[in-house]
Amino acid sequence: MEKGTHMDRDDTTLRVLSTSDLAGLDISLADVVDTVEQAYRTLAAGRSDNPRKLTVKPDDGHSVSYAMLGRDGVRNVVAIKTSYKHGLHESRESQHYYTTLTIYDDVTGLPVAMMDCSRIGSLRTPAVSALLARECASPAAKTALVIGTGTQGRLALPFLLTTLPQLDRLLLSGTHPDGMAAVRAELARHFPDRDVEVVTDLAPAAREADVVVATAGAHTPAAVEAGWLRPGATAILVGHGLAPSTLHDADRVIATSEAQMRVTGTDMADADGNLPAVDVELPVVISGATKARTAPDQRIFAYNSGLVVTDIALGHRFAQLAAEQKLGTEVALWC
């Protein structure tokens, strides 16, 4: 069992890990997937706690804030994550986004670290999509389509290939040249022998895809309809790019958390404001207690919303690596 990392400090200081501190840490895609998967297994076993997130959003919707508290029962740490995004009606370049994770060792009672959580999210989220794809995709899945070229879109394909190495055709739908170049660069960095096809007509691309991962921003015009999906297809929603019909007409609905889907997935509600029931949650599937897919031709909708236990596990892994490399700044916070 992994214990907390107290980093030989007293109870008056806190190690702060900046964006640049974390950027230099080398971690493999497989390590990220394994860390996230372990967090789900521990949660399903009842050894971790992941309460429902708290949300604050003004009436005009110009910002949104979240607070998430959790405990990892394998790593024996407690942590709180905060997330604040401002300018939701503005372009991505004009928005302000800040997210932090503060971790405490639940064995020693000492603080572990406070860190920028942006890299954790940029790795954790596509890793979760890749786990959803692994569990939900048809065994014959060969073609993947990623919609969007932002932070999540750029690592979606490398993570998909980590959990579904049998994929032999990779499609990308995007509108930002810099983003598409970044997707190609990330794919080349992790899988130099693979390439991606850029598609300009979304409907026929969706009809050919066995796995669709929608990561686009809120202002995207892209909206894959249920009727475009082939029998056996899996549609995974991370950001935007899927029409509500892909959820309401699905044969099976999988979510990382049904409770969180009902908080953050309201844009997928029907005309009466309703969301369909979730058939099974990903932690239960990961535990082996049940399967996500029960028939080859099922069209599956999967909703990827963050569970803080996965941020905690990955953040603690980063804290361990940072401690080994003596990265970060000690702040005398409580003296």
Secondary structure as GFF3:
##gff-version 3
##sequence-region A 1 335
A	DSSP	beta_strand	13	17	.	.	.	ID=ss1
A	DSSP	alpha_helix	19	23	.	.	.	ID=ss2
A	DSSP	alpha_helix	29	44	.	.	.	ID=ss3
A	DSSP	beta_strand	54	56	.	.	.	ID=ss4
A	DSSP	beta_strand	63	72	.	.	.	ID=ss5
A	DSSP	beta_strand	77	86	.	.	.	ID=ss6
A	DSSP	three_ten_helix	92	94	.	.	.	ID=ss7
A	DSSP	beta_strand	96	105	.	.	.	ID=ss8
A	DSSP	beta_strand	111	116	.	.	.	ID=ss9
A	DSSP	alpha_helix	118	136	.	.	.	ID=ss10
A	DSSP	beta_strand	143	147	.	.	.	ID=ss11
A	DSSP	alpha_helix	151	163	.	.	.	ID=ss12
A	DSSP	beta_strand	169	173	.	.	.	ID=ss13
A	DSSP	alpha_helix	177	190	.	.	.	ID=ss14
A	DSSP	beta_strand	197	198	.	.	.	ID=ss15
A	DSSP	alpha_helix	202	208	.	.	.	ID=ss16
A	DSSP	beta_strand	211	214	.	.	.	ID=ss17
A	DSSP	three_ten_helix	226	228	.	.	.	ID=ss18
A	DSSP	beta_strand	234	237	.	.	.	ID=ss19
A	DSSP	alpha_helix	245	248	.	.	.	ID=ss20
A	DSSP	beta_strand	252	255	.	.	.	ID=ss21
A	DSSP	alpha_helix	258	264	.	.	.	ID=ss22
A	DSSP	three_ten_helix	266	268	.	.	.	ID=ss23
A	DSSP	beta_strand	280	281	.	.	.	ID=ss24
A	DSSP	alpha_helix	282	287	.	.	.	ID=ss25
A	DSSP	beta_strand	300	303	.	.	.	ID=ss26
A	DSSP	alpha_helix	308	324	.	.	.	ID=ss27
A	DSSP	beta_strand	329	332	.	.	.	ID=ss28
###
